[in-house]
């Protein structure tokens, strides 16, 4: 359950080394006090675990150094990321690590962050990778840090506090159990307004997700893939066909999954779908930069549709319907069922939730908009940033993407045994982006801007798709194997 990011940098003229990174983190770690704390379990499980200061905190244990062998390709970097993400974090220390990866071709280097989900899941949570970044090459000044760890309570003190809390408030004894369904109660309180969404959630849970090679028994070992796109290109597609940039991302992903399934020899019928859980930010404009407010949607991606533009239209319509019908509330209920349990039930909740996640959806697709201006770490310019999204039980791959400074960066975290072809899926993402872009250019040249009509929710027949003269080429191309035979990992 650790999340991560892979950021690629161009060093400044005076260089960038391990000592500079350590110094940068030492100067900024006061901004994220949780990163000097560790988890302390309550004996007997009488209460939730607590955070305590790590009295032996050593920043150099968490900040590590690695190097790629020559020639230092991005394929070698992805292989290193997969191996590092395969290793569990040390539960006896603060739950994070950061790696300086030197030797990347072109004189570049990478910074890989790895943080347990519990450290960064909250309204005001911030990751260590965020605080080391600046908007200017000259690092900003941060107040001096005079941190001294608080004394760690003994086991007897923790037990006494837990028993005291139970005596003062007997209801606390069952509070943890109630917590697992608290989100469902909050959702149900709005039943009058969101009855459709809650009913839809129940129907989604009751209806198994489509059978897919995306769902398999997974182990500890990981592979990592990446792909790139230009944000301007995605916005141009949106202008040509409507919807949102997120809709375009989902349409590209649907096209990539279609091509990838074909490379595996899977049957892809005209009505074939892949069910995705899509977290969507619902943070208001006035809520500031910090914090996480995320709702989740369950979307059936029409991988059986050969026309890339029709795929986009169907997805845009479905997403609009989810927002308008209260489906968001229902999806939040699903997320509550599928593993976001209270801390003391974490182990059990994760197992039960992961089993359910395989039934409810096939994969997770996250899209996090980033700043559209350059950022720097210790004077080094950040060139790209790829996310690493953790896998749930039975999920062979997760797809995350981040937009930054005009680019869109896909990160694919995959089980090593279930997804030996993760690089092919990454290449299919590149091809699907180009396919949809080409289709959009053809539509603009022909003066054919397709209207978004409600009837597109029903999958059109192949005959109907082929009857549109402006789309014959793209339909034929999408109905076969990918145009470019994948020859290797996608280059950033």
Secondary structure as UniProt FT lines:
FT   STRAND          2..10
FT   TURN            13..14
FT   HELIX           18..28
FT   HELIX           29..31
FT   HELIX           33..36
FT   STRAND          37..40
FT   HELIX           43..45
FT   STRAND          50..53
FT   TURN            55..56
FT   HELIX           59..62
FT   STRAND          63..67
FT   TURN            70..71
FT   HELIX           74..85
FT   TURN            91..92
FT   STRAND          96..104
FT   HELIX           105..107
FT   STRAND          108..116
FT   HELIX           117..120
FT   TURN            123..124
FT   HELIX           128..131
FT   HELIX           155..168
FT   HELIX           170..174
FT   HELIX           175..179
FT   TURN            180..181
FT   HELIX           182..188
FT   TURN            189..190
FT   HELIX           191..206
FT   TURN            213..214
FT   STRAND          222..230
FT   HELIX           231..241
FT   HELIX           245..263
FT   TURN            264..265
FT   TURN            270..271
FT   STRAND          274..281
FT   HELIX           285..287
FT   STRAND          294..301
FT   TURN            303..304
FT   HELIX           308..325
FT   HELIX           327..337
FT   TURN            338..339
FT   HELIX           343..345
FT   HELIX           346..360
FT   STRAND          363..369
FT   STRAND          376..377
FT   TURN            378..379
FT   STRAND          380..388
FT   TURN            393..394
FT   STRAND          397..404
FT   TURN            405..406
FT   STRAND          407..415
FT   TURN            416..421
FT   HELIX           422..445
FT   TURN            446..447
FT   HELIX           454..457
FT   HELIX           462..466
FT   HELIX           469..471
FT   HELIX           472..478
//
